[in-house]
Every structure is written in structure tokens, then in C-alpha cells.
């Protein structure tokens, strides 16, 4: 077994992300002592997406942020995108259904190949 150093990466995944290459590494914790700084930044960046009950609401997020523990930036981007893809679709669907957001509709159709039509909006 080969030992592989792992770091905590704070990743930003925009709602328009088409793949791992669109994931931004905001910062990383160089060691365990540095983790509180990265976690504090994570909480700050997500703070706008909490509802009145202080619960995180994916439909309120402008971007998705995640902490990923892995060995490289490339692995962090891949894992962050994979984990966020479902949340991105949920957020975009909500924007289409509740706000008739044409930009969100275009992203769903072009990037995720999901057709959001009038029938979906009535459900």
C-alpha cells in the first residue's frame, strides 16, 4: 500500500458548470491545523443559502460549495462536480418552475439534457 497525502479542498461549483473543468478550487488546507480556516471560509460562502430556520437550502444557493478531502486538485474537481450535479439540477429546476428562469431552463436543456416543459411546471 502506498501512502498518499490528502488535503481538504474548498471547491466552488457554479450552477452553469458543465464538468469538472468548471469547478474552482477556492483554497485548500495544507494540514490539519489549517482546516479551521478553510472550514470557516466554507461556512461564510454558504451563509446566503440558509433559510429562516437556519437550515441550508440548495434552492437558495447561487453556487454550490463543498469540502473535498483528496490528494490532488484534479481529483477534488472531479469529486466536487460529481457530488454537486444532482444539487445543481434541483436548484435549476426550482428556478424554472418557480421563477420561469429562462437561463436556468437553457442550462438544464443544453448541459444536462433535461427538458423542462409546461407539464413539469404544473406538477
C-alpha positions in Angstrom: 0.0 0.0 0.0 1.3 3.4 -1.0 0.7 6.3 1.3 -0.9 9.3 -0.4 -1.1 12.7 1.2 -4.6 14.1 1.3 -5.8 17.7 1.6 -9.1 19.4 2.2 -10.1 21.4 -0.9 -12.8 24.1 -0.8 -14.5 23.9 -4.1 -16.9 26.3 -5.8 -19.2 24.7 -8.4 -21.2 27.2 -10.4 -24.8 26.4 -11.4 -23.7 26.6 -15.0 -20.9 24.0 -14.6 -20.6 21.6 -17.5 -18.0 19.4 -15.9 -15.0 19.2 -13.5 -13.1 21.8 -15.5 -15.7 24.4 -14.4 -15.0 23.7 -10.7 -12.9 26.3 -8.9 -10.6 25.5 -6.1 -11.1 28.4 -3.7 -8.5 27.2 -1.2 -7.0 24.2 0.5 -5.9 23.2 3.9 -2.2 22.4 3.9 -2.5 20.4 7.1 -5.0 19.6 9.9 -4.1 22.8 11.8 -5.1 24.8 8.7 -8.5 23.1 8.4 -10.4 25.5 10.7 -9.5 28.4 8.4 -10.8 26.5 5.3 -14.0 25.4 7.2 -14.7 29.0 8.3 -14.4 30.2 4.7 -16.7 27.3 3.6 -19.4 28.4 6.1 -19.1 32.1 5.0 -19.5 31.2 1.4 -22.6 29.1 2.0 -24.2 31.5 4.5 -26.6 33.2 2.0 -28.3 29.8 1.3 -29.7 29.3 4.8 -33.4 29.8 5.3 -35.2 31.5 8.2 -34.9 28.2 10.2 -31.1 28.3 9.7 -31.2 25.2 7.5 -29.2 25.0 4.3 -31.4 25.2 1.3 -30.0 24.1 -2.0 -32.6 26.1 -3.9 -31.3 29.3 -2.4 -27.7 28.7 -3.4 -26.1 30.9 -6.1 -23.2 28.5 -6.3 -22.5 25.1 -4.8 -19.6 24.9 -2.3 -18.2 21.7 -1.0 -15.2 20.5 1.1 -13.5 17.6 -0.6 -10.7 15.5 1.0 -8.4 14.0 -1.6 -4.9 14.0 -3.0 -5.0 16.4 -5.9 -6.8 19.4 -7.3 -7.9 17.3 -10.3 -9.4 14.7 -8.1 -11.1 17.4 -6.0 -12.7 19.0 -9.1 -14.0 15.6 -10.3 -15.4 14.6 -7.0 -16.9 18.1 -6.3 -18.7 18.1 -9.7 -20.0 14.6 -9.3 -21.4 15.3 -5.9 -22.9 18.7 -6.9 -24.5 17.6 -10.2 -27.8 16.5 -8.5 -28.0 19.6 -6.4 -27.3 21.8 -9.5 -30.2 20.2 -11.3 -32.5 20.6 -8.3 -31.6 24.2 -8.0 -32.1 24.9 -11.7 -35.4 23.1 -11.8 -36.7 25.1 -8.9 -35.6 28.3 -10.7 -37.5 27.3 -13.8 -40.7 26.1 -12.1 -41.0 28.9 -9.5 -39.4 31.9 -11.4 -39.7 30.8 -15.0 -35.9 31.4 -15.3 -35.0 31.1 -18.9 -31.3 30.9 -18.2 -31.8 28.0 -15.8 -34.0 26.3 -18.4 -31.3 26.7 -21.1 -28.7 25.2 -18.8 -30.9 22.3 -18.0 -31.6 21.6 -21.6 -28.1 22.2 -23.1 -25.9 20.9 -20.3 -27.9 18.3 -18.5 -30.2 17.3 -21.4 -33.3 17.8 -19.3 -36.4 19.1 -21.0 -38.4 21.3 -18.6 -41.7 22.0 -20.2 -45.1 23.3 -19.1 -46.2 19.8 -17.9 -43.3 19.7 -15.4 -44.2 23.2 -14.1 -47.7 22.1 -13.3 -46.7 19.1 -11.2 
